[in-house]
Amino acid sequence: MFVSSRIGLDLDGERELVASTIDDLSSDFARAWLWERDGLGGQSVRETCLHFARGSDMLILLVGQDVSPIVEAEFDTAFDAGVTCIVLRKPAFATLRCRRFLTRLARRGVMPLNFQNHSELRTHLIKRINGHLLTAFRSRRRDR
């Protein structure tokens, strides 16, 4: 599960919480992927991130006051590849770039879930992951 957000701005603690929640929840069948933990030195940051966003089972995107071009590209790459995308937003002053990105998400039918604190973030995340797993399980059962 690919965890995306603008690094070093306002969501570093939330990135760590999301990664540890995923790792705790999923035990052996899934793992959170974070650049700061799993990135490969000496390789292009952009290409590495897009590769993992495209190949992930789920993209968890945290949005705060700003997004970067690479975060936008990660979302677009995952979305266009059919990856399940969960967007969690910490409401704050948003830059023009961020507001435009959120508008683009809405046009694509992606509505962020707002969170105010770590507890609410964790609750949203667990509900969305569990919902995704239940949908996948039911789909597989129907396909038999």
C-alpha positions, -999 to +999 in steps of 0.1 A: +000+000+000+016+032-012+015+061+013+017+095-005+018+131+007+041+161+005+070+152+027+085+176+052+056+201+052+028+193+077+019+156+075+051+137+086+035+124+118+004+114+099+025+095+073+041+075+101+007+068+117-007+055+084+023+033+077+023+018+112-015+012+111-013-006+077+016-027+089-002-036+122-035-043+104-023-064+076+004-085+093+018-106+064-005-099+034+004-062+029+029-036+038+030+002+037+055+017+013+071+050+023+098+069+004+117+078+036+117+041+047+117+022+015+131+045-012+161+033-031+192+055-030+207+064-063+175+060-083+152+087-096+127+097-069+100+104-094+104+071-114+107+050-082+076+066-067+056+063-099+066+026-102+055+018-067+023+039-070+014+021-103+021-014-088+005-010-054-028-025-043-039+008-028-027+044-027-033+063+005-029+100-002-027+125+027-035+161+017-027+190+040-019+226+030-001+217-002+007+190-028+038+187-049+040+178-086+053+144-077+023+138-054+000+147-082+018+124-106+017+096-080-021+100-077-026+102-115-005+072-121-022+050-095-057+062-105-051+056-142-037+021-134-070+012-116-054+013-081-078+019-053-071+055-041-081+067-006-076+104+000-075+117+035-074+154+041-063+174+071-083+207+066-060+237+068-051+267+047-046+253+012-024+267-014-038+275-049-020+244-062-037+222-035-072+237-042-068+230-079-057+195-072-088+189-049-110+203-076-095+179-101-101+150-077-137+159-074-141+159-112-127+123-111-153+113-085-127+111-056-139+127-025-114+131+004-123+121+039-115+149+063-097+142+096-089+165+125-066+143+146-047+110+146-076+091+161-099+102+134-073+095+107-067+060+120-105+053+121-110+065+085-081+044+073-092+012+090-127+015+078-116+021+042-091-007+042-116-031+057-142-020+032-118-025+003-109-060+016-145-070+020-154-058-015-124-078-029-134-109-010-170-107-022-159-101-057-136-131-057-164-153-042-188-142-069-162-150-096-160-186-086 
